[in-house]
């Protein structure tokens, strides 16, 4: 049997799911109805007016204002440096500080409540250690604590950062703390759930051995579970930090003096050239965070 015949045989004998097929057909039908309906007119994207607006935006609005005024004496370096000195440096620094403080608070909270949300750890026979030493009251209470922690995590991440930020703005007024608390609460719910899932998927041999030697739950968490789950949790932590950088930028548009505040200010003044440079500053910050994340995870591995 040739390789091509073997491939055809494997393809013909592949597992099939009627539910997946029906879902794909349903999704295709919904896309067709959306495209053919009048709710969203896709053809208007390519209308002459929109094309003219796009050309004007690319050729005129994004062209630096000093270049349009005096092309002969224009310098790209001086122009970008002036934007950096005016708003870019301060906005970028505050954005970085907001993201770092918020992810630190979220990471600490999420990691320490993660064992309480892990169903295999909060079981009456944790990690299937085959030892029954809990009292009857503790055996009944542990699943309820686990479920309560998981519901709290759902509540924390179910409310968007913008809503949390508006609430804290009303309570605390303008400043960095509304953004910090909003990002910290939302990401704590996410990291807590990811931490619990990490614990549930760990190799539990060493932890079971500690239980059999008489270690308590807190001792097993401190000496085994945290050490095993740390590399994976660091990955999640840096991923959510990148999200915090982006969200801290966006939250500036509601009055918090992060990079997003000056981006929105440039948009209101219709200085789209300056707005583009500020957006690129934010993108560079996210890129820097990704490089740091890669090096940290590489060293941990």
KENU-929652 format. One line per 10 residues: number of its first residue (from 1); for each residue x, y, z of N, C-alpha, C, O. Coordinates in pm, whole numbers. Layout:
! KENU-929652
NUM	X/Y/Z/X/Y/Z/X/Y/Z/X/Y/Z  ...
! end
This chain:
! KENU-929652
1	85/-119/0/0/0/0/89/125/0/178/141/83  62/211/-95/141/334/-105/100/433/4/-2/417/71  184/536/18/154/638/118/25/711/87/-54/741/177  1/741/-42/-122/812/-81/-245/726/-51/-347/778/-5  -235/595/-76/-349/506/-45/-372/499/105/-486/496/151  -263/495/181/-277/492/327/-342/619/379/-424/614/470  -306/732/321/-367/860/362/-515/862/331/-595/909/412  -553/810/212/-695/806/177/-772/713/270/-886/741/308  -710/602/307/-776/508/398/-797/570/535/-904/557/595  -694/638/583/-706/705/713/-813/813/708/-890/829/803
11	-818/887/596/-919/993/584/-1060/934/582/-1150/990/643  -1079/823/512/-1212/763/503/-1255/699/635/-1374/693/665  -1158/653/713/-1190/586/840/-1180/680/960/-1185/634/1074  -1167/809/936/-1154/904/1045/-1284/907/1127/-1391/874/1077  -1272/948/1252/-1390/959/1337/-1473/1079/1293/-1420/1183/1255  -1604/1062/1299/-1696/1167/1256/-1792/1200/1369/-1834/1113/1446  -1825/1326/1377/-1919/1373/1480/-2034/1447/1411/-2013/1548/1344  -2154/1395/1429/-2269/1461/1370/-2292/1599/1432/-2336/1692/1364  -2262/1611/1561/-2281/1740/1627/-2188/1846/1567/-2231/1959/1541  -2061/1810/1544/-1967/1906/1486/-2008/1943/1345/-2001/2059/1306
21	-2051/1842/1267/-2095/1871/1131/-2216/1964/1132/-2221/2061/1056  -2314/1935/1218/-2432/2019/1225/-2397/2160/1270/-2455/2258/1221  -2302/2172/1363/-2259/2305/1410/-2193/2383/1297/-2218/2503/1282  -2110/2316/1217/-2045/2384/1106/-2146/2432/1002/-2135/2544/951  -2244/2347/970/-2348/2388/875/-2430/2503/931/-2466/2596/858  -2461/2498/1061/-2538/2606/1123/-2460/2737/1121/-2517/2843/1093  -2330/2730/1150/-2246/2849/1146/-2239/2907/1006/-2249/3028/986  -2222/2817/906/-2221/2865/768/-2352/2930/727/-2353/3031/657  -2464/2871/772/-2594/2929/741/-2612/3067/804/-2666/3158/742  -2566/3082/929/-2577/3212/996/-2492/3317/925/-2535/3432/911
31	-2372/3279/881/-2288/3373/808/-2352/3414/676/-2346/3531/637  -2415/3318/608/-2483/3350/482/-2599/3443/504/-2620/3537/428  -2677/3419/611/-2791/3505/641/-2743/3646/677/-2802/3745/634  -2633/3653/755/-2579/3784/793/-2530/3861/671/-2552/3981/659  -2463/3790/579/-2410/3855/460/-2522/3903/369/-2514/4011/309  -2628/3823/359/-2737/3858/268/-2838/3954/330/-2916/4017/259  -2837/3966/462/-2935/4052/529/-2902/4199/516/-2800/4237/457  -2989/4282/571/-2974/4427/563/-2922/4489/692/-2897/4609/699  -2906/4404/797/-2860/4458/925/-2718/4515/913/-2690/4624/961  -2631/4439/848/-2493/4483/825/-2469/4484/676/-2471/4379/611
41	-2448/4600/622/-2427/4614/479/-2278/4609/450/-2208/4710/461  -2229/4491/412/-2086/4473/387/-2041/4550/263/-1925/4591/254  -2132/4569/168/-2093/4637/45/-2060/4783/68/-1986/4844/-10  -2116/4841/176/-2089/4983/202/-1945/5010/242/-1898/5124/238  -1873/4901/282/-1732/4920/319/-1652/4975/201/-1560/5055/219  -1688/4930/81/-1612/4967/-38/-1682/5076/-118/-1660/5089/-238  -1766/5155/-53/-1834/5264/-123/-1733/5372/-160/-1630/5385/-94  -1760/5450/-265/-1666/5556/-307/-1632/5654/-195/-1518/5698/-183  -1733/5689/-114/-1707/5784/-7/-1607/5727/95/-1515/5797/139  -1626/5601/132/-1534/5541/228/-1394/5528/169/-1295/5547/240
51	-1384/5496/42/-1253/5486/-22/-1183/5623/-25/-1062/5631/-5  -1259/5727/-50/-1203/5862/-49/-1156/5900/92/-1051/5961/109  -1236/5864/192/-1196/5892/330/-1069/5817/367/-982/5871/435  -1059/5693/321/-939/5615/350/-815/5676/285/-710/5687/349  -829/5717/160/-715/5780/92/-675/5910/159/-556/5937/174  -773/5990/199/-742/6117/267/-673/6091/400/-579/6161/438  -720/5988/472/-660/5958/602/-516/5913/587/-429/5955/664  -489/5829/488/-354/5776/470/-258/5881/413/-141/5885/452  -306/5964/320/-218/6059/252/-203/6191/324/-99/6256/314  -307/6234/396/-304/6367/456/-302/6361/609/-213/6416/672
61	-402/6294/668/-415/6298/814/-297/6236/886/-256/6285/991  -242/6127/832/-129/6061/896/4/6127/864/106/6091/924  5/6220/773/128/6292/743/159/6390/855/72/6468/893  281/6390/910/314/6481/1021/284/6626/985/313/6671/874  226/6697/1079/189/6836/1057/311/6924/1024/302/7005/932  422/6911/1094/540/6992/1056/589/6963/915/642/7052/848  573/6839/870/615/6805/734/528/6876/632/577/6917/527  400/6890/661/310/6960/569/335/7110/570/318/7177/469  377/7161/686/399/7305/698/532/7348/636/539/7446/563  638/7272/667/772/7310/621/852/7184/589/933/7140/671
71	832/7126/472/899/7000/439/1051/7009/439/1118/6910/468  1108/7125/409/1252/7135/394/1326/7120/527/1433/7061/531  1269/7172/633/1338/7168/763/1284/7056/853/1317/7052/972  1201/6968/798/1140/6863/881/1240/6753/912/1318/6713/826  1237/6704/1036/1321/6593/1078/1233/6490/1152/1166/6523/1249  1235/6366/1103/1154/6262/1166/1197/6238/1311/1112/6222/1399  1326/6235/1336/1373/6211/1471/1331/6319/1568/1286/6289/1679  1345/6447/1529/1306/6557/1617/1155/6555/1643/1111/6584/1754  1078/6522/1540/932/6521/1555/888/6412/1652/807/6438/1741  941/6290/1637/904/6180/1728/954/6209/1869/884/6180/1967
81	1073/6267/1881/1127/6300/2012/1042/6407/2081/1026/6403/2203  988/6501/2006/903/6604/2066/774/6542/2122/728/6580/2229  716/6447/2049/596/6378/2099/630/6297/2223/552/6291/2318  747/6233/2222/791/6156/2337/807/6245/2460/763/6209/2569  869/6361/2442/891/6451/2555/761/6515/2605/747/6540/2725  666/6542/2515/542/6607/2555/452/6515/2636/415/6547/2749  417/6402/2579/319/6314/2644/362/6167/2645/319/6092/2732  443/6126/2550/472/5985/2534/540/5923/2654/498/5816/2700  646/5988/2707/723/5929/2818/638/5916/2943/634/5810/3005  568/6024/2980/486/6021/3101/371/5922/3088/342/5845/3180
91	304/5923/2972/192/5832/2951/236/5687/2951/168/5601/3006  350/5659/2888/400/5522/2882/444/5474/3020/420/5359/3057  510/5561/3096/554/5524/3230/435/5494/3321/437/5395/3394  332/5577/3316/214/5553/3399/141/5427/3355/92/5351/3439  134/5403/3225/72/5280/3175/147/5158/3227/86/5060/3269  280/5165/3222/362/5054/3271/342/5033/3420/329/4919/3465  339/5140/3497/320/5128/3642/184/5069/3676/173/4983/3763  79/5116/3607/-56/5064/3632/-61/4915/3603/-117/4837/3680  -2/4874/3490/-7/4733/3453/73/4647/3550/30/4536/3584  189/4696/3596/272/4616/3686/207/4600/3824/204/4490/3878
101	155/4709/3879/93/4700/4011/-33/4613/4005/-57/4531/4094  -113/4631/3902/-238/4555/3892/-211/4406/3873/-278/4324/3935  -113/4370/3789/-87/4227/3768/-20/4166/3890/-37/4047/3916  56/4245/3966/116/4193/4089/6/4159/4190/8/4052/4251  -90/4250/4209/-200/4224/4300/-283/4105/4254/-320/4018/4333  -313/4102/4122/-394/3992/4069/-320/3860/4080/-381/3758/4113  -190/3860/4051/-113/3736/4055/-104/3677/4194/-120/3556/4213  -78/3763/4294/-67/3714/4432/-201/3658/4479/-207/3548/4535  -308/3733/4457/-440/3686/4500/-479/3558/4426/-523/3460/4487  -463/3559/4293/-505/3444/4214/-430/3317/4250/-489/3210/4255
111	-299/3328/4276/-220/3209/4304/-250/3153/4443/-248/3031/4462  -278/3240/4540/-302/3191/4674/-443/3137/4693/-465/3056/4783  -538/3179/4611/-672/3119/4620/-689/3003/4523/-790/2933/4527  -589/2981/4436/-599/2873/4337/-619/2736/4403/-703/2659/4356  -544/2701/4511/-569/2570/4573/-711/2555/4627/-767/2446/4628  -769/2665/4672/-906/2658/4724/-1008/2634/4614/-1119/2588/4642  -971/2664/4489/-1061/2642/4377/-1032/2515/4300/-1102/2485/4203  -930/2440/4340/-896/2314/4273/-980/2201/4331/-967/2170/4450  -1064/2141/4251/-1157/2041/4301/-1088/1915/4350/-1133/1853/4445  -977/1877/4285/-908/1756/4331/-836/1779/4464/-815/1685/4540
121	-797/1904/4492/-728/1933/4617/-825/1956/4732/-795/1922/4846  -941/2014/4702/-1041/2041/4806/-1138/1924/4825/-1243/1940/4886  -1102/1810/4772/-1182/1689/4790/-1157/1631/4929/-1054/1659/4990  -1252/1550/4978/-1233/1489/5109/-1116/1390/5109/-1057/1362/5213  -1082/1339/4990/-963/1255/4974/-872/1326/4874/-868/1286/4757  -799/1430/4916/-725/1515/4822/-622/1436/4741/-544/1359/4795  -626/1459/4610/-532/1399/4517/-536/1246/4522/-441/1178/4482  -649/1192/4572/-667/1047/4581/-552/983/4659/-491/885/4615  -526/1040/4774/-412/992/4853/-443/863/4927/-353/801/4985  -571/821/4927/-619/697/4989/-606/700/5140/-604/595/5205
131	-597/822/5197/-596/834/5343/-713/920/5385/-732/1028/5328  -791/878/5481/-907/951/5527/-879/1000/5669/-897/924/5764  -836/1125/5682/-805/1177/5815/-888/1299/5850/-885/1343/5965  -964/1355/5754/-1045/1472/5785/-1164/1433/5871/-1212/1320/5866  -1208/1526/5949/-1329/1504/6025/-1449/1510/5933/-1439/1554/5818  -1561/1468/5982/-1682/1468/5900/-1722/1609/5860/-1762/1632/5746  -1710/1704/5953/-1747/1842/5922/-1656/1900/5815/-1702/1971/5725  -1525/1870/5823/-1432/1921/5723/-1462/1860/5586/-1451/1928/5485  -1498/1733/5583/-1527/1668/5456/-1646/1731/5388/-1649/1742/5265  -1744/1774/5465/-1863/1837/5408/-1835/1980/5368/-1888/2028/5268
141	-1753/2050/5444/-1730/2193/5422/-1639/2221/5303/-1659/2320/5233  -1540/2136/5278/-1441/2164/5175/-1501/2183/5036/-1464/2280/4970  -1592/2096/4988/-1650/2120/4856/-1726/2252/4846/-1726/2316/4741  -1791/2292/4955/-1863/2419/4955/-1767/2537/4946/-1795/2635/4877  -1654/2529/5015/-1552/2634/5005/-1501/2642/4862/-1486/2751/4807  -1473/2526/4803/-1423/2522/4665/-1524/2586/4569/-1487/2668/4485  -1650/2549/4583/-1752/2605/4494/-1768/2754/4515/-1787/2829/4419  -1760/2799/4640/-1771/2942/4668/-1657/3021/4607/-1679/3129/4552  -1535/2967/4615/-1419/3035/4555/-1434/3042/4404/-1403/3145/4343  -1481/2934/4343/-1498/2933/4198/-1605/3032/4154/-1591/3097/4051
151	-1713/3044/4231/-1816/3142/4199/-1763/3285/4215/-1797/3372/4136  -1682/3308/4318/-1621/3440/4336/-1531/3475/4218/-1532/3588/4171  -1454/3379/4171/-1368/3403/4055/-1450/3434/3930/-1412/3520/3851  -1562/3365/3913/-1649/3393/3798/-1703/3535/3807/-1705/3607/3707  -1746/3575/3927/-1799/3711/3945/-1693/3816/3915/-1723/3918/3852  -1570/3793/3959/-1463/3892/3940/-1429/3911/3793/-1402/4022/3749  -1429/3802/3716/-1392/3815/3576/-1512/3838/3484/-1495/3870/3367  -1633/3822/3538/-1752/3842/3454/-1778/3990/3427/-1836/4025/3324  -1736/4078/3519/-1757/4221/3503/-1636/4280/3430/-1524/4265/3477  -1657/4346/3316/-1542/4400/3239/-1464/4504/3318/-1515/4566/3412
161	-1339/4520/3276/-1253/4618/3343/-1311/4758/3338/-1295/4836/3432  -1379/4792/3228/-1433/4926/3213/-1540/4954/3318/-1546/5064/3374  -1623/4854/3345/-1729/4872/3445/-1667/4888/3584/-1707/4977/3659  -1569/4803/3617/-1500/4820/3744/-1436/4958/3754/-1443/5022/3858  -1375/5004/3644/-1308/5134/3645/-1408/5246/3668/-1378/5339/3744  -1526/5241/3605/-1627/5344/3627/-1673/5345/3772/-1694/5452/3830  -1689/5226/3831/-1731/5219/3971/-1626/5281/4063/-1659/5357/4154  -1500/5247/4040/-1394/5300/4126/-1369/5449/4100/-1327/5521/4190  -1394/5494/3977/-1384/5638/3952/-1487/5714/4033/-1459/5822/4086  -1608/5658/4044/-1712/5723/4123/-1677/5724/4271/-1712/5818/4343
171	-1608/5619/4318/-1575/5610/4461/-1446/5682/4497/-1438/5745/4602  -1345/5673/4410/-1211/5723/4443/-1172/5849/4369/-1077/5916/4409  -1244/5883/4261/-1207/5998/4182/-1097/5965/4083/-1053/5851/4072  -1051/6070/4012/-948/6050/3911/-815/6010/3975/-785/6047/4088  -738/5936/3901/-609/5889/3948/-579/5752/3890/-655/5698/3810  -468/5696/3933/-428/5567/3881/-498/5451/3950/-513/5344/3890  -541/5468/4075/-594/5356/4151/-724/5298/4094/-741/5177/4100  -815/5376/4039/-932/5312/3976/-894/5213/3866/-953/5106/3855  -795/5249/3785/-750/5157/3680/-678/5037/3740/-698/4924/3694  -595/5059/3841/-522/4949/3904/-617/4848/3965/-604/4727/3943
181	-714/4896/4042/-808/4805/4108/-897/4735/4007/-927/4617/4022  -939/4807/3902/-1024/4744/3800/-951/4630/3731/-1007/4522/3714  -827/4655/3691/-750/4550/3624/-714/4437/3719/-714/4320/3680  -683/4471/3845/-645/4369/3942/-761/4274/3971/-741/4153/3975  -880/4327/3991/-995/4241/4023/-1029/4150/3907/-1048/4030/3924  -1037/4207/3788/-1074/4127/3671/-971/4017/3645/-1008/3902/3620  -843/4051/3651/-740/3952/3622/-719/3855/3737/-673/3743/3714  -751/3894/3859/-743/3799/3970/-841/3686/3951/-810/3571/3982  -961/3718/3901/-1057/3613/3873/-1009/3518/3765/-1029/3397/3775  -945/3573/3663/-893/3489/3554/-775/3405/3601/-771/3284/3577
191	-679/3467/3669/-560/3394/3713/-594/3292/3821/-532/3186/3828  -692/3323/3906/-734/3225/4005/-789/3099/3941/-758/2988/3984  -872/3118/3839/-927/3001/3770/-816/2924/3694/-813/2801/3698  -727/2996/3627/-618/2929/3557/-525/2857/3654/-475/2749/3624  -502/2917/3771/-420/2852/3872/-484/2724/3923/-416/2623/3944  -617/2728/3945/-687/2608/3990/-681/2499/3884/-659/2382/3916  -699/2537/3757/-690/2439/3649/-548/2381/3640/-530/2263/3611  -447/2465/3666/-309/2416/3665/-288/2311/3773/-226/2208/3748  -338/2338/3892/-322/2243/4002/-394/2112/3971/-342/2004/4001  -512/2120/3912/-588/2000/3880/-518/1913/3776/-545/1793/3768
201	-429/1971/3696/-363/1896/3590/-217/1863/3622/-145/1814/3535  -174/1889/3745/-37/1857/3783/-21/1707/3809/-117/1637/3839  103/1661/3795/137/1525/3835/138/1522/3989/219/1590/4052  49/1444/4048/28/1450/4193/105/1344/4271/78/1324/4390  201/1276/4209/272/1170/4280/348/1223/4401/337/1168/4511  424/1332/4382/503/1385/4493/413/1441/4602/443/1426/4721  302/1505/4564/210/1559/4664/143/1447/4743/126/1459/4864  106/1339/4675/46/1225/4746/147/1165/4843/111/1122/4953  274/1162/4802/377/1109/4892/390/1193/5019/406/1139/5128  382/1324/5005/388/1411/5123/268/1390/5213/282/1390/5336
211	150/1373/5154/31/1345/5234/49/1215/5312/14/1209/5430  103/1114/5249/120/985/5315/224/990/5426/223/909/5518  316/1089/5415/415/1107/5522/361/1190/5637/430/1209/5737  237/1239/5624/174/1313/5733/172/1463/5716/138/1534/5810  207/1514/5599/206/1659/5577/62/1710/5571/-29/1639/5527  43/1834/5614/-90/1897/5607/-113/1954/5468/-22/1956/5384  -234/2001/5444/-264/2060/5314/-176/2181/5285/-121/2194/5176  -162/2270/5383/-81/2391/5362/64/2355/5336/130/2422/5255  117/2252/5401/255/2211/5378/273/2152/5238/375/2175/5173  174/2077/5192/181/2020/5057/176/2132/4953/247/2128/4853
221	91/2233/4978/82/2345/4885/214/2420/4879/263/2451/4770  273/2449/4994/394/2530/4998/515/2456/4942/600/2518/4876  526/2325/4966/648/2253/4931/639/2178/4799/742/2140/4744  519/2154/4747/508/2073/4626/426/2141/4517/474/2159/4406  303/2177/4549/212/2226/4445/259/2358/4387/260/2374/4265  298/2452/4471/344/2582/4420/468/2565/4332/478/2628/4227  560/2481/4374/684/2461/4296/654/2397/4161/714/2435/4060  564/2299/4158/532/2232/4032/456/2323/3936/481/2322/3816  364/2401/3990/278/2482/3903/333/2617/3867/276/2686/3783  446/2658/3928/498/2792/3906/532/2821/3760/493/2928/3711
231	602/2734/3686/635/2768/3547/512/2794/3461/509/2890/3383  411/2711/3474/289/2732/3396/217/2860/3440/163/2932/3358  218/2886/3570/150/3005/3621/222/3131/3575/158/3232/3546  355/3127/3569/431/3242/3519/391/3273/3376/380/3390/3339  371/3169/3296/327/3190/3158/194/3265/3155/179/3362/3081  97/3219/3236/-33/3285/3242/-18/3428/3293/-85/3520/3245  70/3446/3392/87/3578/3453/137/3679/3351/85/3790/3345  237/3643/3271/291/3735/3172/192/3759/3059/185/3869/3003  116/3656/3024/13/3676/2922/-90/3778/2969/-128/3867/2893  -134/3766/3091/-232/3862/3144/-168/3999/3165/-237/4100/3159
241	-37/4005/3190/28/4135/3203/24/4210/3070/-1/4330/3067  49/4138/2961/37/4201/2829/-103/4256/2810/-120/4365/2754  -203/4182/2855/-341/4230/2846/-360/4354/2932/-429/4447/2892  -298/4355/3050/-309/4472/3139/-247/4596/3074/-300/4706/3088  -136/4579/3002/-75/4693/2933/-173/4751/2832/-192/4873/2825  -236/4664/2754/-332/4712/2654/-453/4777/2721/-498/4883/2679  -506/4712/2825/-626/4765/2890/-595/4894/2966/-679/4984/2973  -475/4904/3024/-438/5028/3092/-432/5143/2993/-465/5256/3026  -389/5113/2870/-388/5215/2765/-531/5257/2731/-559/5376/2719  -619/5160/2715/-757/5192/2677/-829/5265/2790/-908/5356/2764
251	-803/5226/2915/-870/5291/3028/-834/5439/3037/-907/5516/3101  -724/5479/2975/-691/5621/2974/-795/5704/2902/-802/5825/2923  -875/5641/2816/-977/5715/2742/-1096/5754/2828/-1183/5828/2782  -1103/5706/2953/-1212/5748/3042/-1162/5849/3144/-1231/5878/3242  -1042/5903/3123/-995/6013/3207/-874/5982/3291/-823/6072/3358  -824/5859/3290/-705/5822/3365/-582/5856/3280/-577/5821/3163  -485/5925/3338/-375/5983/3261/-271/5880/3218/-152/5898/3242  -317/5774/3156/-224/5678/3097/-202/5715/2951/-244/5822/2907  -136/5628/2877/-108/5658/2738/-237/5677/2658/-242/5758/2565  -342/5603/2694/-469/5615/2623/-532/5752/2636/-605/5795/2546
261	-506/5821/2746/-561/5956/2763/-506/6050/2656/-580/6129/2597  -376/6041/2631/-315/6129/2531/-347/6084/2390/-351/6165/2298  -371/5953/2371/-418/5906/2241/-555/5963/2211/-581/6009/2100  -643/5960/2310/-777/6015/2291/-771/6167/2275/-848/6224/2199  -680/6232/2347/-664/6377/2334/-621/6414/2192/-672/6511/2135  -527/6336/2135/-484/6362/1998/-597/6336/1899/-610/6406/1799  -678/6236/1927/-792/6206/1838/-894/6319/1841/-945/6360/1736  -923/6370/1961/-1020/6479/1972/-970/6603/1898/-1048/6673/1833  -839/6631/1906/-782/6746/1836/-757/6716/1688/-710/6802/1614  -789/6591/1646/-772/6547/1508/-625/6553/1464/-595/6579/1348
271	-536/6529/1559/-394/6517/1528/-363/6368/1512/-302/6306/1600  -406/6311/1401/-394/6168/1382/-250/6123/1365/-216/6009/1394  -164/6213/1318/-23/6178/1307/37/6154/1446/110/6057/1467  6/6244/1539/53/6227/1676/-11/6105/1742/55/6033/1817  -138/6082/1713/-208/5967/1770/-141/5837/1725/-126/5745/1806  -103/5828/1599/-39/5707/1548/93/5680/1620/123/5565/1653  172/5784/1643/300/5765/1712/278/5716/1855/350/5629/1902  178/5771/1924/149/5727/2060/101/5582/2062/135/5506/2153  22/5544/1962/-21/5404/1952/99/5312/1932/104/5204/1990  194/5355/1851/314/5275/1830/399/5264/1957/462/5161/1981
281	400/5371/2038/469/5362/2167/408/5250/2251/480/5170/2311  275/5243/2256/208/5137/2332/238/4999/2276/255/4904/2352  244/4987/2143/276/4858/2082/417/4814/2117/441/4696/2141  511/4909/2122/648/4875/2159/656/4828/2304/736/4740/2336  573/4886/2391/571/4841/2530/522/4697/2540/578/4617/2616  418/4664/2465/368/4526/2464/474/4431/2408/491/4320/2459  544/4473/2303/651/4391/2245/763/4367/2346/815/4256/2356  799/4471/2421/901/4456/2524/855/4357/2630/934/4274/2676  729/4365/2669/675/4271/2767/679/4128/2717/707/4036/2794  651/4109/2590/655/3973/2533/798/3918/2535/817/3800/2564
291	897/4002/2504/1037/3958/2506/1080/3920/2648/1148/3820/2668  1041/4003/2746/1075/3972/2885/1008/3842/2928/1069/3758/2994  881/3825/2891/808/3703/2924/878/3581/2867/891/3479/2935  924/3590/2743/991/3477/2679/1119/3441/2754/1147/3323/2776  1198/3541/2793/1324/3514/2861/1300/3455/3000/1372/3363/3041  1200/3506/3072/1172/3454/3206/1127/3309/3199/1175/3225/3275  1034/3279/3107/984/3142/3095/1096/3048/3047/1101/2932/3087  1184/3099/2963/1296/3018/2915/1390/2983/3030/1436/2869/3040  1420/3081/3115/1508/3055/3228/1445/2959/3328/1514/2876/3387  1312/2969/3348/1244/2878/3440/1246/2736/3387/1269/2641/3463
301	1223/2720/3256/1228/2586/3198/1368/2525/3211/1390/2413/3167
! end
